[in-house]
């Protein structure tokens, strides 16, 4: 049984989409710029840079764009190369581009077993574009081909009148209710929930979906993490097009994975210096175990659903892999190592602040 060595959250710098959801993080920040990701590296090179040998073992690689991930065809051979390298891949998608799913299901079954999709269920957009049937067909397509999936709704106030309708449609087509995430207002300082309802009311409305994803996210949302976090070592935030690596979303840049690919990768855990207001994507980072002392459900629990016909959204291979915790294949640091890591983070932050300031002054002159 494979155990996860690292979690790589890979950003695809596509910043456009065929949908226009009002609650989209990219829309909020007016970042839609019709930009499609461009890869200067071949799939073989990317797979070599992210080889199991270099990363230390099989990893879960989450592929998510700043728009629709599957808009670019170049991603398909990259996914295939990473699967051939033995990794487990999760692709975040709006599920509407049938042509891509038709391409993907042609991959060998052995590879598809390690592939999963996170279908974002944008109900109102799917209805407006008359793509609801196509969306469910694409889910059936990948399920029949042997890949795994999860379906997730970004709850928004406009969707509340449709809750019963969504539940009916979901039971009919998915055999289960979708999971529920938490919609964020990324332009607020504390990364607040995007809703006119107060938090308790919001939780009451959306908890009727009985989603383990929602339950866990609700528990950790708004809670600043102060424990020692191994993001930056056991997990990485990677720009898949450029190779730039950060510790986490708010973390420091710690190198470029496409430079010197025969050398070990550079890592630096965040430690006790996380600057994020709260761990809003902790349903992945924390359930996988970036903070090993935290008691959490497994990532499989927050992604899977059992269907009315007895089948599950995750196949056995994916389920067992994402049920593992990072601490099972990594060694926790000693007290002195932790202190050293914290000091290194603080020093680097100060050095980068001074650097940025002196650049600003230079530019003004
Ligand atoms: S606590 Fe969460 S947000 Fe902070 S560094 Fe760790 S994984 Fe990232």
Boltz pocket constraint, residues with backbone or C-beta under 6 A from the ligand:
constraints:
  - pocket:
      binder: B
      contacts: [[A, 225], [A, 229], [A, 230], [A, 231], [A, 247], [A, 248], [A, 249], [A, 251], [A, 270], [A, 274], [A, 275], [A, 276], [A, 278], [A, 279], [A, 280], [A, 282], [A, 285], [A, 286], [A, 290]]
      max_distance: 6.0
